[in-house]
Structure formats: C-alpha cells, structure tokens
C-alpha cells in the first residue's frame, strides 16, 4: 500500500500592507506606494506596491533611498491595527481549509492539506477554492505555492506572484530547485550565500551535487541542513517543527531608531520605557517570563554596544524590564552623547515567575492586574491605546512588524497562577 505524499500550501498575501491600505483609500490603487514611514525619515520600507517595485524599491530598504529611487511615490506611515485585523481574517479563511495552519508571519502561512482531497479536491482545485474564498472574505489577493514540503511550497509561492498558483509535482522537487540561485533557499542569507559562492556554488543544483559529509565538514549542522534543502526537504533552520505546532521564540526584542540623534536623557529614558512596555506585552502574550534582559545602544557614529543582565527572578512586568534596562543604560551611556538607536531584548525564558516579592505581594498583584487590563485595551483599540506615563515623552509610531503582538494563530499559553 503506497503512502500519499504530503501536500503543503504556502499562502502569501500579495503586497499585504499596501493592499490593506488600498481598501481604506482606493485612490492608492495602481500608484507607487511605500508603507513604513515618510520619505525624510530614518526608518526602512515595510512594503512597496508593485508599481513602486518597478523603480527598485523593496522591503528593508531605507525610506530615504526609496524616495530617491521613486520620487513620485506616496509614503504611508502604516496602520498596524488594521494589519492585525486583516491577518485575523486571513487566518479564519485558512482554518476552513485545514486544521493544521501555521502563521509564519502577519501575511503568510503554511497549511498541511494532506488528506483533504475528498473535502476540497485535488491541490489545484483546492487552491482555486482558497483563492476565491480569500478574495470574497477579505477582498485581498494571495499567491499559493504547493509542494511536498514547506520549503518547496515557500519557494514556489514566489513563482506564483502575483495572485497565482504554482505546484511542484511530487518527485520533481530537485529538478525545480536546480536552476535557482542558492540565495533562494529560505534561511540562506548574504553571508552564507557569499561563502557558497566562494567555493563555486551558484545554483541549488551545484549544492545538490556535493556530498552530505563534505557539506557537514565545511559548515557543520547547517551544512547537513543545506544538503537536505537542496533536495527540497524541510531540513532544519526555519522548518524544525511540524505545521501548526507553536514554537517558543529564543528571544523577544523591540528597538527604535530616532529620526534625529538625541542626547536628551529624559527622552531616552521615556523611549526605554516604551520599548520595555512593548517587550513586556509580547512576554505576557506568549506566557513567557524572562530571566535575561539586554540593552542595545547605538551612537551617532554607529558604534553599538550591548549589555545584558540576568535577574534573580524571571519577569514579564513592564516596570521590572524598564528598571533593569535603565540601570544598564546609565552604566554605559556617555552623558549627553547623541544616541541613534535604543533596543530592549528579553531572553532565557521560563514558564513561571518564580518566587514573588514577599515584602510587597499585593503590589505585584496590582501590577499584574493593571497590565492585563492594559493588554485588553490594546487588543481592542491598538498598541497606542494606553501606556505608562513614563513612556509618553518617548512615544513613537509602532513599527510595521511582520510578527506583531496579537498575531493570529499563535495561541496564548496557559499562564501559571501566581
């Protein structure tokens, strides 16, 4: 009895941030649009319309560079609350096609469609039904890649853009991948790409010709993963878990680049407070308690320092995070020196808070209740709906994030009782 191959869909929403903006402002349709901030700001492009991409504008590009490449582009700050709302709608549609859905980010997801043919038809038929359902329920377009692994599905969805379907038939994975650049492999960044080019590997087909042991000797475990990926397998790095399985992050961080360098101590502290709030929110959402907190400080000349401290008791409270990162800041900042960027990171997660403050247990309980209420308001009205007074002067526009707080499909963990 033969076992049917897996059928994995990768659903990628087309120009998601831009498309959502167009729903609220139809005058943007067909025009070069850049989402992420204004043309004179220091931030980076979060998304660009297809019209803007023709000028070379792409995500992660500095906004000022995008403005030079496309002077007539319309720059939009973006609305994170809208993207979360529509991401939830996307997730709801996907849930009608498979119980195994993994939201890889706010605008892309994997579905395990194995064994759903009797319900939804053959892969192409199911993809067409998914397209129609997505359009009718969200008014947004998507591209769908189909393969026997997440890797193949993800790579093929890029070939399906915009608003198309691309299916790599079972058994054709290596032939499909062979002519593609090694940089097309998910997880292969510029550094690894350069290392592969240095040993004569330009295409995925070149990589597939190498012996697994040779790749392991050169690159360790990542070399073995590359060998598997060259054959179209979900071999480590991005694809360690099963579709639909929640994976714990190793760290949670937020950072902010100032539009103008500042040495104002009060503004810098307020910014640290806001960043601490954002990190604390993500910790509570996931049910994590961080043992280690880290400060990132970048000066005007791009000199960057990071300093970390491990707590006696893990925390997910905004004020605890702020108090510690504030200490790290003043222990390392040159008073008055202009700062370009600040960042706060939490890591070394534990499942519970450890021993509560025995001297003031009621204070901890009050903070817990207050922050739970604040999170509820943010869920309902957006991240900027409420914040601690200390962070008001350091308020800044929420960054357009691929993995924001309240990302659908990332079910909250059951939090242990204090």
Helices and strands as residue ranges (DSSP letters): E 8-13, H 16-24, G 26-28, E 33-35, E 47-48, H 50-53, H 63-69, E 74-76, H 80-95, E 101-105, E 108-112, H 117-120, H 123-138, E 142-147, H 150-160, E 165-167, H 173-178, G 182-184, H 190-198, H 204-208, H 212-219, H 221-230, E 251-262, H 265-286, E 289-299, E 304-315, H 318-332, E 339-350, H 361-381, G 383-385, G 389-391
